[in-house]
Amino acid sequence: MNSKLQVFISSTYQDLIPERQAAIEAILKSGNIPAGMELFIAGDKSQWEVIQRWIGESDIYMVIIGGRYGSIEPSSGLSYTEMEYDFAVSSGKPHFAVVINEDELEKRSKTSGSCVLEKDNPDKLKAFREKVLSKMSCFFSDHKDVKLAFLETIPQLVREYDLKGWVRATEIPDTKALAEELLQLHAENKELQEKLTAQAKQINKSRSSTTAIEQEFSELFDLFSSLKVNLNYLKQSSEAWSDSPDEATLLSIAFAFKDILMRGVTNEYGIDKTTSFVYNKLCPKIQTYGIVQNEKVAGAKYRRYAITEKGTQFFAYIEKRMLQEKIFNS
């Protein structure tokens, strides 16, 4: 017998239409049932009770977070999206999130303007984002990532929660179509990764001398020394950091976690808070500068940040520079 899971999709709407459509397509192609805000009137208080019932009757709750916080419910001061998320979590509903990569959000703001960014409640969006990233979640840059996140996460939730879903004895599972969809998505992602790798190699070849590399690393060193990283999440989650200041330079934090970055860090389910900080807070910041790259782990259901050749060279440069300038005691 083939069971069908009902998946409730939550998100802001206008800025995430392609991603919601991708999630719906993935749910339908996998033989499951999508449910979400398309069925309801946004902001209608009487509909909130209906939404709670739909979430409660769904097997899985999925939230997609972009650069907008969403409409505010007056009495709570929270967005309807965050209210839906809190309700799902508090009721013990199996849930996961896909969150837009900060680099992708910045790119969209340049092409689409400020309409994709939160203007009125940026602090609430930041707090909501941090809340979500502390639990099962992954990042996306386009709608294909949303599809892949659903297709890879659902089997894990089914096993973990022993989900039964809706069953019809007359239905036959179309596993071939699902396998073909996964193969196609993996092929597209692999092709994109190969293109990015080729571009990175071309950029490296264009640097004709050690002087050019030294100059680039010097500029990165100064930039990382000026950028600040908020340590509140780390202080709250690790006694080793409890006496630390509220923020530190990106350079000092990156160097402090150098050994973890050298080994590679994943978003595997169940990672500790320190690893979560490195994966979700530190790596996305230094990925922009080519220090690490995000990659799919073959045969696994999580992703991994791995240090690049440039990253290895840059950390060697940092250590050399620190020794020369006596930034730390020998």
Backbone hydrogen bonds, N-H to C=O, Kabsch-Sander energy under -0.5 kcal/mol:
donor,donor_aa,acceptor,acceptor_aa,energy
2,N,168,R,-0.9
2,N,171,E,-0.5
3,S,1,M,-0.6
4,K,166,W,-4.3
7,V,5,L,-0.6
7,V,33,I,-3.1
8,F,6,Q,-0.5
8,F,60,I,-2.8
9,I,7,V,-0.5
9,I,35,A,-3.5
10,S,8,F,-0.5
10,S,62,M,-3.0
12,T,64,I,-0.5
16,L,13,Y,-1.7
17,I,14,Q,-0.6
20,R,16,L,-2.6
21,Q,17,I,-2.5
22,A,18,P,-2.2
23,A,19,E,-2.3
24,I,20,R,-2.6
25,E,21,Q,-2.7
26,A,22,A,-2.4
27,I,23,A,-2.6
28,L,24,I,-2.7
29,K,25,E,-3.0
30,S,26,A,-1.7
31,G,28,L,-1.6
32,N,27,I,-2.8
33,I,5,L,-3.1
35,A,7,V,-2.2
37,M,9,I,-0.7
39,L,36,G,-2.0
40,F,37,M,-1.9
42,A,40,F,-0.7
44,D,41,I,-1.7
45,K,43,G,-0.7
47,Q,44,D,-1.2
48,W,44,D,-0.8
48,W,45,K,-0.9
49,E,45,K,-0.7
50,V,46,S,-0.7
51,I,47,Q,-2.9
52,Q,48,W,-2.4
53,R,49,E,-1.8
54,W,50,V,-2.3
55,I,51,I,-2.7
56,G,52,Q,-2.7
57,E,53,R,-2.2
58,S,54,W,-1.1
58,S,55,I,-0.5
59,D,6,Q,-2.1
60,I,6,Q,-1.8
61,Y,94,P,-2.7
62,M,8,F,-3.2
63,V,96,F,-1.8
64,I,10,S,-2.7
65,I,63,V,-0.5
65,I,98,V,-2.4
66,G,64,I,-0.5
73,E,78,L,-3.4
76,S,73,E,-0.6
77,G,73,E,-2.5
80,Y,71,S,-1.8
83,M,79,S,-2.3
84,E,80,Y,-2.3
85,Y,81,T,-2.1
86,D,82,E,-2.9
87,F,83,M,-2.3
88,A,84,E,-2.3
89,V,85,Y,-2.5
90,S,86,D,-2.8
91,S,87,F,-1.7
92,G,89,V,-1.6
93,K,88,A,-2.4
96,F,61,Y,-1.6
97,A,136,M,-1.3
98,V,63,V,-2.3
99,V,138,C,-2.9
100,I,65,I,-2.6
101,N,140,F,-2.6
105,L,101,N,-2.3
106,E,102,E,-2.2
107,K,103,D,-2.0
108,R,104,E,-2.6
109,S,105,L,-2.2
110,K,106,E,-1.3
111,T,107,K,-1.5
112,S,108,R,-3.6
113,G,108,R,-0.5
113,G,109,S,-1.0
116,V,113,G,-1.3
117,L,114,S,-1.8
118,E,67,G,-1.0
119,K,117,L,-0.6
125,L,121,N,-2.0
126,K,122,P,-2.4
127,A,123,D,-2.3
128,F,124,K,-2.4
129,R,125,L,-2.8
130,E,126,K,-2.4
131,K,127,A,-2.2
132,V,128,F,-2.4
133,L,129,R,-2.5
134,S,130,E,-0.9
134,S,131,K,-0.6
135,K,132,V,-1.8
138,C,97,A,-1.4
140,F,99,V,-1.9
145,D,142,D,-0.8
146,V,142,D,-1.1
147,K,143,H,-2.0
148,L,144,K,-2.5
149,A,145,D,-2.6
150,F,146,V,-2.1
151,L,147,K,-2.6
152,E,148,L,-2.0
153,T,149,A,-2.0
154,I,150,F,-2.4
156,Q,152,E,-0.6
157,L,153,T,-2.1
158,V,154,I,-2.7
159,R,155,P,-2.1
160,E,156,Q,-2.5
161,Y,157,L,-2.7
162,D,158,V,-0.9
163,L,158,V,-1.1
166,W,4,K,-4.5
168,R,2,N,-1.3
171,E,168,R,-1.3
175,T,173,P,-1.2
178,L,174,D,-1.4
179,A,175,T,-2.5
180,E,176,K,-2.5
181,E,177,A,-2.1
182,L,178,L,-2.2
183,L,179,A,-2.6
184,Q,180,E,-2.4
185,L,181,E,-2.4
186,H,182,L,-2.7
187,A,183,L,-2.3
188,E,184,Q,-2.4
189,N,185,L,-2.5
190,K,186,H,-2.5
191,E,187,A,-2.5
192,L,188,E,-2.3
193,Q,189,N,-2.5
194,E,190,K,-2.5
195,K,191,E,-2.0
196,L,192,L,-2.4
197,T,193,Q,-2.5
198,A,194,E,-2.4
199,Q,195,K,-2.4
200,A,196,L,-2.4
201,K,197,T,-2.4
202,Q,198,A,-2.1
203,I,199,Q,-2.3
204,N,200,A,-2.2
205,K,201,K,-2.2
206,S,202,Q,-1.4
207,R,203,I,-0.6
207,R,204,N,-0.9
208,S,206,S,-1.0
213,I,209,S,-1.4
214,E,210,T,-2.8
215,Q,211,T,-2.3
216,E,212,A,-2.1
217,F,213,I,-2.6
218,S,214,E,-2.3
219,E,215,Q,-2.1
220,L,216,E,-2.3
221,F,217,F,-2.7
222,D,218,S,-2.2
223,L,219,E,-2.3
224,F,220,L,-3.2
225,S,221,F,-1.6
226,S,222,D,-0.9
226,S,223,L,-1.0
227,L,223,L,-1.6
229,V,248,A,-3.1
231,L,246,D,-3.4
232,N,246,D,-0.5
235,K,231,L,-3.0
236,Q,232,N,-2.3
237,S,233,Y,-1.1
238,S,234,L,-1.5
241,W,238,S,-1.3
242,S,239,E,-1.2
244,S,241,W,-1.8
248,A,229,V,-1.8
250,L,224,F,-0.8
250,L,227,L,-2.6
251,L,224,F,-1.8
253,I,249,T,-2.1
254,A,250,L,-2.5
255,F,251,L,-2.4
256,A,252,S,-2.0
257,F,253,I,-1.7
258,K,255,F,-1.4
261,L,257,F,-2.3
262,M,258,K,-2.5
263,R,259,D,-1.7
264,G,260,I,-1.6
265,V,305,Y,-2.0
267,N,303,R,-1.6
271,I,268,E,-1.4
276,S,272,D,-2.3
277,F,273,K,-2.3
278,V,274,T,-2.2
279,Y,275,T,-2.8
280,N,276,S,-3.1
281,K,277,F,-2.3
282,L,277,F,-1.7
283,C,278,V,-2.8
285,K,282,L,-0.8
286,I,282,L,-1.8
287,Q,283,C,-2.1
288,T,284,P,-0.7
289,Y,286,I,-0.8
290,G,287,Q,-2.1
291,I,286,I,-1.8
293,Q,306,A,-2.4
295,E,304,R,-2.8
297,V,302,Y,-1.4
298,A,296,K,-0.6
300,A,297,V,-2.2
304,R,295,E,-2.8
305,Y,265,V,-3.4
306,A,293,Q,-2.7
306,A,304,R,-0.6
307,I,261,L,-0.7
308,T,291,I,-2.3
312,T,308,T,-2.3
313,Q,309,E,-2.2
314,F,310,K,-2.5
315,F,311,G,-2.3
316,A,312,T,-1.7
317,Y,313,Q,-2.1
318,I,314,F,-2.6
319,E,315,F,-2.3
320,K,316,A,-2.1
321,R,317,Y,-3.0
322,M,318,I,-2.9
323,L,319,E,-2.1
324,Q,320,K,-2.3
325,E,321,R,-2.5
326,K,322,M,-0.7
327,I,322,M,-2.2
